[in-house]
Amino acid sequence: MRLYTVTKEQEQRSREWIESCEKAFSDRLDEIADELCEKEELRLLRLSGPTCSGKTTAANLLGKRFARRGKHLHLISIDDFYYDKDVLHERAEDHESGKVDYDSIATIDLQALGQFAEEIFTEDRSHCPVFDFKQGKRVSYRLMESGPDDVFLFEGIQAVYPEIVELFASFGHESAGIYIAPQSAIEIGKQVFEPNEIRLLRRLVRDHNFRGTSPERTLELWEGVRRNEELNIFPYAGTCQYSIDSTMPYEIGILKPYLCRILPTVSENSPHRVRADAILSQMETVLSLSDEWVASDSLYKEFI
C-alpha cells in the first residue's frame, strides 16, 4: 500500500486546510456554548450521537468554553454506568441468539444512573463510577463536588434513548439535548465516503489504539452497532435542540496510515477479510496526512 510522500508545498497547504476545518468546528462549539450559557436556569445537558462521533472530546471542549464564560460544566459519561461484562455475558447465555448486547438500554444500570442523578441535584458531593473498558467493569468511583448553579453534561450514545430522556426529565430541571455526528460525506476523486462509513473507519482506528480491539473484532461488531443506531439513536436525533456536524474534511488522509497498518492483520480466512480489502482498496488514491499536523486539543485526537 503506497502512502505517498508530500512536498513542502503540499504540507503547507494541508496544514492550512486542517486549521481551517478545525476553526469551522470550533466556531460551531462557540456558538452553542454562547446560547447555552445564556440560559440561567439550565442544569442538565445531554450529548448524544452514534459511535465515533466525537462525543467525549466535544464534551471536554464545551466544558472549557463554559469555564471561559464563568460557568462550571461537570462531564459525566453514561458509559460509566454500564453493567459489568460478566453480567452481559450471563444474559447472553440465557438469550436465544446467544449474542452479547453491548448497545441497547438494557446494558445501562438505570437504577445506579438515577441514584447518581438524584444525588447531584440534592447534594454538594457525589460519587460517579468509573468503568474500565479493557477490564470490562467498574473499577472505582470519583468524587464530584458541585455548586447550586453548576451544569451537568451526560454524554454517550444512550443520552438520546427515550428511557434516559424520561429519567432525566423526572428531576424537573431545565435541560437541553445536543446531537453530534458526522453528517457530511467526504469526496476524494471519484470516491465518496458516507458518514456511516467515516465512523467505521474512525472506530477501526480508535478501538485498536485505545481499547485493544482487533480490526476483525470491530468489523464483527459493526452490524450490531448499526442495527442499534437505526433503532435507538437516529429516530430520536431530531429531539435534540442543537446539532453538530463532526465530519472533518481532511480526516480520511489522517486515518489512512493507521488503516494500512492494522487492516492487513485481519485473517485471510475471516469473513471480514473482504470488507478489510475493500477499505484498503479505497485508500489507494488517498493522500496520507500526518497526524502531527492535528492540534493536540482537536476533536480528532479522540480517534488517533
BELNOR-V722319 format. One record per helix or strand of 3 or more residues. SS is the DSSP state (A for helix, B for strand). FROM is the first residue (numbers start at 1). LEN is the number of residues. Records with the same first field share a line. If there is no record, write none. Layout:
SS=FROM-LEN  FROM-LEN
This chain:
A=8-30  55-14  78-4  85-10  105-3  110-13  157-4  162-8  195-16  215-18  234-6  251-15  273-11  291-3  299-4
B=42-7  73-5  125-8  137-9  151-5  174-8  186-3  191-3  242-4
